[in-house]
């Protein structure tokens, strides 16, 4: 039976050490005269924002710098940024950072070009007009926002992380310079890599995965299993480069195959309780994988083989042993492995699950689940 027609969307990618130096030239090629640069205080302190200023200056480009962004970027920060983009007469959006600055930059570009508020575009394919050209420079090997068709923005009034999904959210150019990762602390390397790992797992078992995405998913899983432990012992450029490749491969996969229940719950926890996104996956990904096992046993066995380095006698035993080993790996990193480690009030879990049941990522989870089934899983993870 022939495969249905699928599309595979990507930005133009500049990958490699010192590729950051091309940021100004890329903006110039896209027609920039005044760049709207979005980043955060952490990258200011590390010196990378000033480096980008110097690069833009070399290209004789003006810029306006916006850093009023927090983790889980807020809707009002997007509205403010869009207003400033227009008032400052900017023509290209550039983002330097992890998922928060990049998602914020997408929201700003969206509202500045399409009008209204960012809430108007929640869901899939609701953007009518083209966005300004976008050049994104990821500073972590995790979020994949520089590759993806997703933007995740917190609606403060509803305490919900909105998923906005559209091909128009894919940046024109992604500049991935592994040298930027060298200034990242240990905890951020871990949380980013686990986020990318979850992207790879959920996109591989997604209902709409296909060969172009599956090969990227498996490559990312393999690289993270092999190189994350090495990065924590010796975060040298060679090793960090492999994590950057893994993150990019995982982003290529999930941008085109979407995600699943783990991310639906992560979005809900982030929106309601402001939980850091990367901390959720070490808690919920293993139980989500177990829940999904009846619907995708062979695929979870593929993942188990990579984690274990070998296959067991049956697909089911390989999958289960792989999940158990993954839990051991997470525990060895000294990070959260129980839900009580990141959520203080157990009574919020029913509402967390009800909100997650409306998340777009749940549509592509391989096994259907209602909020009560998700609650049972969260209770087991408590």
N, C-alpha and C positions, 0 to 999 in steps of 0.2 A: 504494500500500500504506500503510495507516494507521500512524502512529508508535505504538510501544508506550507504555504509561502510564509517565510519569516523575514524580518529585517534585523540588521545588526548595526547599531548606531555607535559611532565613536567620534571623538574630537581628533584633530591633528595632534600628534604627540611628539614632543621633544624629550628624549630620555637620555640621561647620562650625567656624569659628574661635570660640574661647572656649566650645565645647560641654562642655569639662571641668567647668565649674561645675555641670552637671547630675548629676554622679556621685553625690553624696550623695542627691539627690532620687530618682534611679533606684533606688539601694539601698533607700531607705525604701519606695518603691512595692512592691518585691519582698519586703517584710516584715522588713527588716534591723533588728536592734537592736545586734548586735556583728558588725562586718565583719572578715573575714580578708583582709588586703591582702597581695598578693604583688608584689614588685618587686625591684630590684637596686641595687647601689652606684653605678652610673653615673647612674641617675636620681635617686638621693639627692644626688649631687654637683651635678647640674644644677638642683636645687631643686624638682623636680616631685613627689617623694614628700611633702615638707613641704606643698606646695600641696594635695595630696589630703587630708592630715591636717586642714588648715584647712577644707576643704570638708565633710569628715565632721563636724567639730566644729560647724560652722554648722548642720548638720542634727541636732545633738545625738545623734550616733551614737557608740558606743564602737567601738574597733577593736583588732585585734592585727596587728602587722606582722611579716612573714616574708620574709627576703631571702637565705636560705641556698641560693642558686641560682647555677649556673654555666651557661655556654654548653653546649648539649647536656645538658640537665638529667638528673641521675642518679636511678636508682630509689630509692636510700636517702634522697635529699632529699625525694622524694615521700612515702615512708613517715613520715618525721619530720614533715613538714608536716601530713599527715592526722591524726597523733596529736595535734599541737598544736591543730589545728582543733577536735577533739573536747574536749580538755582545757580549752580557753579558752571553750567554750560559744558558738562562732560560728554564724552562721546564713546568711550570704551570703558568697560568695567574690568578691573584686575583684582584678583583675590590672592592673598598669600596667607596660608594657614591650614588648619585642620578642617574638620567638617563644619564647625560653626561659622567661621568667616566665609567659607565657600558657599554654604547654603544661604547665608545672609546676603552675599553678593548676588546670588541668583534671584532671591526675593526682591532685592532692590532693582535689579535690571528689569524684572518682570513688571513691577508696579510703575516704574518710571516710563516704560514703553506702552503698557496696556491700560494704565489708569486704575481707578478704584482702589480697593484695599487688597492686601495679600489673601485675605479670607475668600475673596471672590473666585479664587483659582484652586481651591482645595479639591483634590480628586485627580482624575486622569483626563488629559486632553481638553482642558478648558481654556487654554491660552490661544487667543485669536491672532495676535500680531507678533511679528518678529521682535526679538530682544536686541539690545545693543550688542556689539561684538564683545566677547568675553575671553580673557586670558587668565587661566588659573594656575597657581603654583602651590602644590600641596606641600605641607611641612611635616606631615605624619604619613606613615605607611598603613593607612587604615580606612578612612571614611569613603574614599573613592568618589567624592563629590566632583572632582575635576574631570571625571569620565562619565558620570551617570546622568540619567534623565530624571533624577529625583531632587527635590528640595524639601527639607523637613524644618518647619517653622512652628514655634509654640504660640498657640492662641491663649493669651493670658486670661481672658475672661472665662473661657470654657475649661482651662487647664488641660488642653489637648495639644498634642504634637500633630500638626496638619501635614499630611503627605501630599505634595504637589508633584505630579508626574506628567512630563511632556517632552517630546523630542527637542523642542525649542530650548529646553533647559541644559542641553549638552553644550558645554563651552566650545568655542571655536578652536581654541588651542590649550593644551595642557603641557606645562613644562615641569618635568619630574627630575629634580636634582637630588640624588641620594645624599649629597654632602650636607644638605639642610638637616637631615635626620641626626647628624652627629652631635647636635646640641640638645637633643631631646633627653629628658630624664628617664630612668628605668621604668617607672610606672606608666609613662606615656607610650613607651615602646611596646610594653606588654598589652595595654588596653587597645592600642591601635591594631596590633597584630591579631588579637582575638576578635576584634570587630571584622577585620578582613577575612579571618577564618570562618566566622559565621556567615559572611557574605558568600563565601565559596561553597560552604555546605548547603545553605538554603537555596542558592541558585542551582546547584547540581540536582537537588531533589524536587525542584519546582515543577509544577504542572506544565509549565510552558518552556522548560529547558529543551534545548536542541543541540545538535553536534557542535556548532560554533561556540556555544556557551559552555557546554560540558567539558570540553578540553581545557578551557581557561580555568574552570572551577577546580578540576583535579590538579592542574599545575600549581595553583595557588595553595591548595591543601598540602601538597608535597613540600613546597618551598618553606612554608611556615613551620611545619613539623620539624624540618631539618635545620632551619636557620634561626628560629626564635631562641632556642637554648644557647646557641653560639653568640647571638647578638647580646645576650645578657651577661655572658662571660667576657666577651671582647667585642665591643661595638665598633669594629673597624669598618672602613668604607666598603670593602669587599662583601662583608656579611650584610650590612645595612642595604646595600644595593639589591641583594637577593630579596629582602623583605619588601623593598619598593616595587620590584618586579611582581612579587606575589600579590601585593595590594592592588596593583594595576590590573593584573589578570582577573582577580576576584571582582573588581569593579566592572570590567568588560562583561563578565558573566552576569552579575546581578542587574546591571543597567538594562540588559536585554531579556533576562529571564525572570526578573523580580525576586522576591524573597518569601518569607513564610511567617509562621507563628511566633518564632523567637523575636523577630523584629516587630511584629504587631504588638507584642507585650512590652518590648523595650520602648517603643514609641509611647505607649500608654503610661508606663512608669516614669518616663522622662517628662511627659506633659503634666501629669498629676502631681508627682512628687519631686520633680527636678533631679531625678537620679541620673548620674553620669552614664551616657549611653554605653560606653565600652565596658562598664562594670557588670552589665546585665547578662552578657552572653556566657560568661564562665559559670553563672548560676543556672540559667534556663536552657542553654543550647543542648546539654546532654539529655535532660528529661524530654525536651521537644523531639529530639532524635528518636528516643525510645517510643514516644507516642506515635511517631510517624512510621515506625518500622513495618507494620502490617501493609502499608500502602507502597513502600519502596524498598523492600528487603534487599534486592540485588544492588541497588545504588548505595545503600548504606553499607553493604558489604564491600563495595569498591572503596569507600572512605575508610572502613575498618582495616582493610588490607594496607592502605598507605600509613595509617597510624601505627599499626602493629609491625609492619615490615614483612608480613606474611599472611596467608589465608589460613583459616581454621577449616575443619572438616566440612561444615555447611555454611551457606550464606548467612543464615540467621546467627550462628555462633560467631562468625567473623564480625558481623555488624555489632552484636552485643559486646563482644570483647573489645572492639574498637572504641565503643562509647565508654566502657569502663576505664580503658587506658587513657582516654581523653580527660576523664574526671581526675585521674591520678596526676596527669600532666598539669591541669589547672591548679590542683592542690599544692603541687610542688612549687608553684610560682608565688605562693603566699598571698593569694588574692581571694576575693569573695567567692565562695562556692555554695553558700546557703542564702536563701532569700532574706532571711532575718539579718544578714550582714549588711544589706543595703536598704531595707525597708523597716522602719521602726514600728509602724502600726499595722498589725495583721488585719485589722477590721477594714482597711482600705482595699483589700484584695478583690472583693466582689466587684467594686466599681472599676478597678483597674482592668479586670477581665471583661466587663461589659463594654468599656471603651475600646479595648483591643479587638473585640468581636466586630467592630465597625471599621477597622483599619484595612486599607487596600491590600496590604501585604498578605492578609489571611486568605485572599482569593486564590493565591497560587500555592498555598500550602498543600502538600500532596494528600493529606487526610483532613477531611472536614472536621471542624470543632465548633461547638457553641461556647458561650461564656462559662457555663457550668463545668464543662469538660476542662477548660483552661484553668478554672479555679481549683479543680481537683489536682491538676498538675502543679500549680503554684503551692498548694497546701503540702504536697509531697516534697517540694523543694524548700519548704520553710525551715 
